[in-house]
């Protein structure tokens, strides 16, 4: 009979062997998990492609859920993003908030926790491989209700929350989103199961590393939540003169603290936020309602048409009416194609 002596050298060699085996098992699990994510993304992309046959947003029978498709790249487009989750399955998109740029592709989700004026652009999309995604509007009362559950009672360190964040889509989040889209095939189940699956989607989102930004906005009394109230007021009253002291009092904080929190949340100062929102709304009024530049300027709160023209040109790259003409021509060309 041989006696096995556990000498330090043998212990180290065994430890190395055991470590190598663990690495191989971990790599196998990682590879298996990555493959599963790729398969689930492709499956969900097919489901969305079958249902979203028109360009742009396609509303669904599920409250708050829209499907998205673009078959061509686009020029920079201004928009106002509301609190929402966007899961991308295919293609690439660039979103600019203030001086911050976010890039999203088929592996990402985009979380927006407050209303933000943005400039976005589809940078990779073709007829054969369009950009595809789903958008789910986030209702803060529901987010707060989920946060009240025992799983979220452990208090985390306060963070300077951002109003937008990009994360990597997990198997669990894809699975919940896929089941939500599947409900469109059985509309009779939507009233009961739709709200349950949406709760799961929010739960998965809150459990992700990016969930801290949503928690900070939804948690009553937090500085980020109080700042979001100032953001909301400014969004609803963008045409009124801006008084930062009034905003600070509304958020129950000093002016300098509000500036810091507001910039952290929106990547802009309150004045920049108001300006971008005014320009975005004016652009939409020019395009959809046929207003002239001066009328649009006064409707969104400008007192000087010349100042509006200067700021519009600086932000969008050309004067108002020239920009609107170019957008209409581009829209007509896309419709012909």
C-alpha positions as CSV (number, residue, x, y, z in Angstrom):
1,X,0.0,0.0,0.0
2,X,1.3,3.4,-1.0
3,X,0.9,6.3,1.3
4,X,0.0,9.7,-0.4
5,X,2.0,12.5,1.2
6,X,0.4,15.9,0.9
7,X,3.6,17.8,0.5
8,X,3.3,21.6,-0.3
9,X,4.4,21.0,-3.9
10,X,1.8,18.3,-4.4
11,X,-0.9,20.4,-2.7
12,X,0.0,23.3,-5.0
13,X,0.0,21.0,-8.1
14,X,-3.4,19.7,-7.1
15,X,-4.6,23.2,-6.4
16,X,-3.4,24.2,-9.9
17,X,-5.2,21.3,-11.5
18,X,-8.4,22.0,-9.5
19,X,-8.2,25.6,-10.5
20,X,-7.7,24.7,-14.1
21,X,-10.7,22.5,-14.0
22,X,-12.8,25.2,-12.5
23,X,-11.7,27.6,-15.2
24,X,-12.7,25.1,-17.9
25,X,-16.1,24.6,-16.3
26,X,-16.6,28.4,-15.9
27,X,-15.6,28.9,-19.5
28,X,-18.0,26.2,-20.6
29,X,-20.8,27.8,-18.6
30,X,-19.9,31.3,-19.9
31,X,-19.9,30.0,-23.5
32,X,-23.2,28.2,-22.9
33,X,-24.7,31.3,-21.4
34,X,-23.5,33.6,-24.2
35,X,-24.9,31.2,-26.8
36,X,-28.3,31.1,-25.0
37,X,-28.4,34.9,-25.0
38,X,-27.6,35.1,-28.7
39,X,-30.3,32.5,-29.5
40,X,-32.9,34.3,-27.4
41,X,-32.1,37.7,-29.0
42,X,-32.5,36.1,-32.5
43,X,-35.8,34.5,-31.5
44,X,-37.2,37.8,-30.0
45,X,-35.9,39.7,-33.1
46,X,-37.9,37.4,-35.4
47,X,-41.0,37.9,-33.3
48,X,-40.7,41.7,-33.5
49,X,-39.9,41.6,-37.2
50,X,-43.1,39.6,-37.8
51,X,-45.3,42.1,-36.0
52,X,-43.5,45.5,-36.6
53,X,-43.8,45.6,-40.4
54,X,-44.1,49.4,-40.7
55,X,-41.2,51.8,-40.2
56,X,-41.0,53.5,-36.8
57,X,-43.0,52.7,-33.7
58,X,-45.8,50.1,-33.8
59,X,-48.3,50.4,-30.9
60,X,-49.5,47.2,-29.4
61,X,-52.6,46.0,-27.4
62,X,-50.4,45.8,-24.3
63,X,-50.5,49.2,-22.5
64,X,-47.1,50.9,-22.6
65,X,-45.5,48.5,-25.0
66,X,-44.4,49.5,-28.5
67,X,-42.3,47.7,-31.1
68,X,-39.7,49.5,-33.1
69,X,-38.3,48.9,-36.6
70,X,-36.0,51.0,-38.9
71,X,-34.7,49.7,-42.2
72,X,-32.4,52.6,-43.0
73,X,-29.9,54.7,-41.2
74,X,-31.2,58.1,-40.2
75,X,-30.0,61.7,-39.8
76,X,-29.8,63.1,-36.2
77,X,-33.3,63.5,-34.9
78,X,-34.5,65.4,-31.8
79,X,-36.9,63.6,-29.5
80,X,-38.2,63.7,-25.9
81,X,-37.6,60.4,-24.2
82,X,-39.9,59.5,-21.3
83,X,-39.2,57.0,-18.5
84,X,-38.9,53.7,-20.3
85,X,-36.9,50.6,-21.1
86,X,-35.8,49.9,-24.7
87,X,-34.4,46.5,-25.5
88,X,-32.4,46.4,-28.7
89,X,-32.3,43.1,-30.6
90,X,-30.6,44.2,-33.8
91,X,-28.9,47.2,-35.5
92,X,-27.1,50.2,-33.8
93,X,-28.3,53.5,-32.5
94,X,-26.6,56.5,-31.0
95,X,-28.3,58.8,-28.4
96,X,-26.9,62.1,-27.3
97,X,-28.0,63.7,-24.0
98,X,-26.3,67.0,-23.4
99,X,-22.6,66.3,-24.1
100,X,-22.9,62.6,-23.2
101,X,-23.2,60.0,-26.0
102,X,-24.7,56.5,-25.6
103,X,-24.2,53.7,-28.1
104,X,-26.7,50.7,-28.3
105,X,-26.6,47.5,-30.3
106,X,-28.4,44.2,-30.3
107,X,-26.8,43.2,-27.0
108,X,-28.0,46.3,-25.0
109,X,-30.9,47.8,-23.2
110,X,-31.4,51.5,-22.7
111,X,-32.9,52.7,-19.4
112,X,-34.4,56.2,-19.2
113,X,-35.6,57.1,-15.8
114,X,-36.6,60.8,-16.3
115,X,-38.0,62.9,-19.2
116,X,-35.0,63.9,-21.4
117,X,-34.6,65.9,-24.6
118,X,-32.2,63.9,-26.8
119,X,-30.8,63.8,-30.3
120,X,-30.7,60.2,-31.7
121,X,-29.5,58.6,-34.8
122,X,-29.8,55.1,-36.3
123,X,-26.2,54.3,-37.4
124,X,-26.6,50.7,-38.6
125,X,-29.7,49.3,-40.3
126,X,-30.5,47.8,-43.7
127,X,-33.6,46.3,-45.4
128,X,-32.1,42.8,-44.8
129,X,-31.1,43.5,-41.2
130,X,-33.2,46.4,-39.8
131,X,-32.8,47.8,-36.3
132,X,-35.3,46.1,-34.1
133,X,-36.4,46.7,-30.5
134,X,-39.2,47.0,-28.0
135,X,-40.0,49.9,-25.8
136,X,-41.8,49.6,-22.5
137,X,-43.0,52.7,-20.7
138,X,-42.1,52.7,-17.0
139,X,-44.7,53.8,-14.5
140,X,-43.0,55.1,-11.3
141,X,-45.9,54.1,-9.0
142,X,-45.4,50.5,-10.1
143,X,-41.7,50.8,-9.7
144,X,-42.1,52.0,-6.2
145,X,-44.6,49.2,-5.4
146,X,-42.0,46.6,-6.5
147,X,-39.3,48.4,-4.5
148,X,-41.4,48.1,-1.4
149,X,-41.0,44.3,-1.5
150,X,-38.8,42.6,1.0
151,X,-36.1,41.8,-1.7
152,X,-35.3,45.5,-2.0
153,X,-35.5,46.6,1.7
154,X,-31.7,46.6,2.1
155,X,-30.7,50.2,1.8
156,X,-27.9,50.9,-0.7
157,X,-25.4,53.8,-0.7
158,X,-26.8,56.9,-2.3
159,X,-25.6,57.5,-5.8
160,X,-25.5,60.4,-8.2
161,X,-28.1,58.8,-10.5
162,X,-28.1,59.4,-14.2
163,X,-31.3,59.8,-16.1
164,X,-30.1,57.4,-18.8
165,X,-28.0,54.3,-18.7
166,X,-27.0,51.4,-21.0
167,X,-26.8,47.8,-19.9
168,X,-26.1,44.4,-21.3
169,X,-29.3,42.4,-21.8
170,X,-29.5,39.2,-19.6
171,X,-31.1,35.9,-20.3
172,X,-33.7,36.6,-17.6
173,X,-34.7,40.0,-19.0
174,X,-34.9,38.6,-22.6
175,X,-37.1,35.7,-21.4
176,X,-39.5,38.1,-19.7
177,X,-39.7,40.4,-22.7
178,X,-40.2,37.4,-25.0
179,X,-43.2,36.2,-23.0
180,X,-44.6,39.7,-23.0
181,X,-44.4,39.8,-26.8
182,X,-45.9,36.3,-27.0
183,X,-49.1,37.7,-25.3
184,X,-49.9,39.6,-28.5
185,X,-50.9,36.2,-29.9
186,X,-53.5,35.7,-27.1
187,X,-55.1,39.1,-26.5
188,X,-57.6,37.5,-24.1
189,X,-54.7,36.9,-21.6
190,X,-53.3,40.5,-21.8
191,X,-55.5,42.0,-19.0
192,X,-54.3,39.5,-16.4
193,X,-50.9,38.3,-17.6
194,X,-49.7,41.6,-19.1
195,X,-49.3,43.4,-15.8
196,X,-47.7,40.4,-14.2
197,X,-45.0,40.1,-16.9
198,X,-44.4,43.8,-16.9
199,X,-43.8,43.6,-13.1
200,X,-41.2,40.9,-13.8
201,X,-39.5,43.0,-16.5
202,X,-39.2,45.9,-14.0
203,X,-38.0,43.4,-11.3
204,X,-35.2,42.1,-13.7
205,X,-34.3,45.7,-14.5
206,X,-34.0,46.7,-10.9
207,X,-31.8,43.7,-10.2
208,X,-29.4,44.7,-13.0
209,X,-26.4,46.9,-12.3
210,X,-28.2,49.8,-14.0
211,X,-31.2,49.4,-11.6
212,X,-29.6,51.7,-9.1
213,X,-30.4,54.7,-11.3
214,X,-34.1,53.8,-11.5
215,X,-34.2,53.1,-7.7
216,X,-32.7,56.5,-7.0
217,X,-35.4,58.2,-9.0
218,X,-38.3,56.1,-7.6
219,X,-37.3,56.2,-3.9
220,X,-39.2,59.0,-2.2
221,X,-37.1,61.5,-0.4
222,X,-33.8,60.8,-2.2
223,X,-32.1,63.8,-3.7
224,X,-32.4,62.2,-7.2
225,X,-36.1,61.7,-6.7
226,X,-36.6,65.4,-5.6
227,X,-34.5,66.6,-8.5
228,X,-36.7,64.6,-10.9
229,X,-39.7,66.6,-9.6
230,X,-37.9,69.7,-10.8
231,X,-37.2,68.1,-14.1
232,X,-40.9,67.1,-14.4
233,X,-42.0,70.7,-13.6
234,X,-39.6,72.1,-16.2
235,X,-40.8,69.7,-18.8
236,X,-44.5,70.7,-18.2
237,X,-43.7,74.4,-18.0
238,X,-40.9,74.8,-20.6
239,X,-42.5,77.9,-22.1
240,X,-42.4,79.8,-18.8
241,X,-39.5,82.0,-17.7
242,X,-37.0,79.9,-15.8
243,X,-36.4,80.7,-12.1
244,X,-33.7,78.4,-10.7
245,X,-34.6,79.5,-7.1
246,X,-38.1,78.3,-7.6
247,X,-36.9,75.0,-8.9
248,X,-34.5,74.6,-6.0
249,X,-37.3,75.4,-3.5
250,X,-39.5,72.8,-5.2
251,X,-36.7,70.2,-4.8
252,X,-36.1,71.3,-1.2
253,X,-32.4,71.9,-1.8
254,X,-30.0,74.9,-2.3
255,X,-29.4,76.3,-5.8
256,X,-25.8,75.0,-6.1
257,X,-27.0,71.5,-4.9
258,X,-29.8,71.6,-7.5
259,X,-27.3,72.5,-10.3
260,X,-25.1,69.6,-9.3
261,X,-28.0,67.1,-9.0
262,X,-29.7,68.3,-12.2
263,X,-26.5,68.0,-14.3
264,X,-25.8,64.6,-12.8
265,X,-29.3,63.4,-13.7
266,X,-29.8,65.0,-17.1
267,X,-26.2,65.8,-18.3
268,X,-27.4,69.4,-18.6
269,X,-28.0,72.5,-16.5
270,X,-31.6,73.5,-16.0
271,X,-31.2,76.3,-18.6
272,X,-29.7,73.9,-21.2
273,X,-32.5,71.4,-20.5
274,X,-35.2,74.1,-21.0
275,X,-33.5,75.4,-24.2
276,X,-33.2,71.9,-25.8
277,X,-36.8,71.0,-24.9
278,X,-38.0,74.3,-26.4
279,X,-36.1,73.7,-29.6
280,X,-37.4,70.1,-29.8
281,X,-41.0,71.2,-29.3
282,X,-40.6,74.1,-31.8
283,X,-39.1,71.7,-34.4
284,X,-42.1,69.4,-34.1
285,X,-44.6,72.3,-34.4
286,X,-42.8,73.6,-37.5
287,X,-42.9,70.1,-39.1
288,X,-46.4,68.9,-38.1
289,X,-48.4,72.1,-37.7
290,X,-47.0,74.2,-40.5
291,X,-46.1,77.2,-38.3
292,X,-43.6,79.8,-39.4
293,X,-40.4,80.2,-37.4
294,X,-41.5,83.3,-35.5
295,X,-44.8,81.8,-34.4
296,X,-43.1,78.6,-33.2
297,X,-40.5,80.7,-31.3
298,X,-43.1,82.6,-29.4
299,X,-45.2,79.5,-28.7
300,X,-42.3,77.8,-26.9
301,X,-41.4,80.8,-24.8
302,X,-38.8,82.8,-26.8
303,X,-39.2,86.5,-26.7
304,X,-36.9,87.1,-29.7
305,X,-37.3,85.4,-33.0
306,X,-33.7,86.2,-34.0
307,X,-32.4,84.5,-30.8
308,X,-34.6,81.5,-31.6
309,X,-33.1,81.4,-35.2
310,X,-29.6,81.6,-33.8
311,X,-30.0,78.9,-31.2
312,X,-32.0,76.6,-33.6
313,X,-29.2,76.9,-36.3
314,X,-26.5,76.2,-33.7
315,X,-28.3,73.1,-32.4
316,X,-29.7,71.6,-35.5
317,X,-27.0,72.8,-38.0
318,X,-29.2,75.0,-40.2
319,X,-32.0,77.7,-39.9
320,X,-35.5,76.5,-39.0
321,X,-37.3,76.6,-42.4
322,X,-34.3,75.1,-44.3
323,X,-34.1,72.3,-41.7
324,X,-37.8,71.6,-42.0
325,X,-37.6,71.5,-45.8
326,X,-34.7,69.1,-45.7
327,X,-36.6,66.8,-43.2
328,X,-39.7,66.8,-45.4
329,X,-37.6,65.9,-48.5
330,X,-35.9,63.1,-46.6
331,X,-39.2,61.8,-45.4
332,X,-40.7,61.9,-48.9
333,X,-37.6,60.1,-50.3
334,X,-37.9,57.4,-47.6
335,X,-41.6,56.9,-48.3
336,X,-40.8,56.5,-52.1
337,X,-38.2,53.8,-51.3
